[in-house]
Amino acid sequence: MTVALQATTPATFEIKSANLPLVALLLKSTDLVALARELEARFGDIPDFFDQDALLIDLSPLPDTAGGIDFPALISLLGGYQLVPIAVKGGSDAQMAAALQAGLLPVPDAHLVAPRPMAAAAPAPVLLAPATPPPAPAAPLGALVVDKPLRSGQQVYARGRDLVVLAMVNAGAEVIADGHIHVYAPLRGKAMAGARGNTEARIFSLALEAELLSIAGVYRTSEHPLPPGMAGKPTQVRLVPSDEGDKLVMSVMSA
């Protein structure tokens, strides 16, 4: 016999499963002074790179000999870049206890999701493992198109999409994209593609004379001259893995 019991549904709330996108910080050192210096070098001139993004701190890259971590100081440091640390994983028992005391949630089962090629917009590069199937992806964003020259001190960031520049990027200007960067003119400033870790991103320019080139955090500055015969030529820049680590590879594009 089947019996149906009457149930009462709360009028003021419901509890359901949810997926939460998280940016992950893979911490490789407990030296917060060095971390502050490198964060400033990477994101100091991009104040809107993060936008109150929830953050998972992954301690697994730390060496076994790593000591304690000043989590309140670390949380404050990351908050200065509009990051909101909420979870931690991968630390020693002492580190995890200190993280919990600082208000971070231990999530030992969370895993990192590798960034996917950005033919279109992508979500944040790291997610907690979802308890339920993820929702259908949002409609892709088109490329951000800039049709005016960029002067020294100007900066353009294409969040979650490609960037297309139809005019010169002068020395001292910066073009940044989570996807590809196309410059159909001389590129003399700084270009940073795959800014959120997309290793498949590329940089294209009709005349490469850049001060700095970067893809997924791997960079090359003007202190290292371009290969012979490449300066001022139509060029693509891509990231290629090797036994010695990822390298930027440049090649001249022929008509």
Secondary structure in CASP SS format (residue, H / E / C, confidence):
PFRMAT SS
TARGET T0000
AUTHOR 0000-0000-0000
METHOD secondary structure of the structure
MODEL  1
M C 1.00
T C 1.00
V C 1.00
A C 1.00
L C 1.00
Q C 1.00
A C 1.00
T C 1.00
T C 1.00
P C 1.00
A C 1.00
T C 1.00
F C 1.00
E C 1.00
I C 1.00
K C 1.00
S C 1.00
A C 1.00
N C 1.00
L C 1.00
P E 1.00
L E 1.00
V E 1.00
A E 1.00
L E 1.00
L E 1.00
L C 1.00
K C 1.00
S C 1.00
T C 1.00
D C 1.00
L H 1.00
V H 1.00
A H 1.00
L H 1.00
A H 1.00
R H 1.00
E H 1.00
L H 1.00
E H 1.00
A H 1.00
R H 1.00
F H 1.00
G C 1.00
D C 1.00
I C 1.00
P C 1.00
D C 1.00
F C 1.00
F C 1.00
D C 1.00
Q C 1.00
D E 1.00
A E 1.00
L E 1.00
L E 1.00
I E 1.00
D E 1.00
L C 1.00
S C 1.00
P C 1.00
L C 1.00
P C 1.00
D C 1.00
T C 1.00
A C 1.00
G C 1.00
G C 1.00
I C 1.00
D C 1.00
F H 1.00
P H 1.00
A H 1.00
L H 1.00
I H 1.00
S H 1.00
L H 1.00
L H 1.00
G H 1.00
G C 1.00
Y C 1.00
Q C 1.00
L E 1.00
V E 1.00
P E 1.00
I E 1.00
A E 1.00
V E 1.00
K E 1.00
G C 1.00
G C 1.00
S C 1.00
D H 1.00
A H 1.00
Q H 1.00
M H 1.00
A H 1.00
A H 1.00
A H 1.00
L H 1.00
Q H 1.00
A C 1.00
G C 1.00
L C 1.00
L E 1.00
P E 1.00
V C 1.00
P C 1.00
D C 1.00
A C 1.00
H C 1.00
L C 1.00
V C 1.00
A C 1.00
P C 1.00
R C 1.00
P C 1.00
M C 1.00
A C 1.00
A C 1.00
A C 1.00
A C 1.00
P C 1.00
A C 1.00
P C 1.00
V E 1.00
L E 1.00
L C 1.00
A C 1.00
P C 1.00
A C 1.00
T C 1.00
P C 1.00
P C 1.00
P C 1.00
A C 1.00
P C 1.00
A C 1.00
A C 1.00
P C 1.00
L C 1.00
G C 1.00
A C 1.00
L E 1.00
V E 1.00
V E 1.00
D C 1.00
K C 1.00
P C 1.00
L E 1.00
R C 1.00
S C 1.00
G C 1.00
Q C 1.00
Q E 1.00
V E 1.00
Y E 1.00
A E 1.00
R C 1.00
G C 1.00
R C 1.00
D C 1.00
L E 1.00
V E 1.00
V E 1.00
L C 1.00
A C 1.00
M C 1.00
V E 1.00
N C 1.00
A C 1.00
G C 1.00
A C 1.00
E E 1.00
V E 1.00
I E 1.00
A E 1.00
D C 1.00
G C 1.00
H C 1.00
I E 1.00
H E 1.00
V E 1.00
Y E 1.00
A E 1.00
P E 1.00
L E 1.00
R C 1.00
G C 1.00
K E 1.00
A E 1.00
M E 1.00
A E 1.00
G C 1.00
A C 1.00
R C 1.00
G C 1.00
N C 1.00
T C 1.00
E C 1.00
A C 1.00
R C 1.00
I E 1.00
F E 1.00
S E 1.00
L E 1.00
A E 1.00
L E 1.00
E C 1.00
A C 1.00
E C 1.00
L E 1.00
L E 1.00
S E 1.00
I E 1.00
A C 1.00
G C 1.00
V E 1.00
Y E 1.00
R E 1.00
T E 1.00
S C 1.00
E C 1.00
H C 1.00
P C 1.00
L C 1.00
P C 1.00
P C 1.00
G C 1.00
M C 1.00
A C 1.00
G C 1.00
K C 1.00
P C 1.00
T E 1.00
Q E 1.00
V E 1.00
R E 1.00
L E 1.00
V E 1.00
P C 1.00
S C 1.00
D C 1.00
E C 1.00
G C 1.00
D C 1.00
K E 1.00
L E 1.00
V E 1.00
M E 1.00
S E 1.00
V E 1.00
M C 1.00
S C 1.00
A C 1.00
END
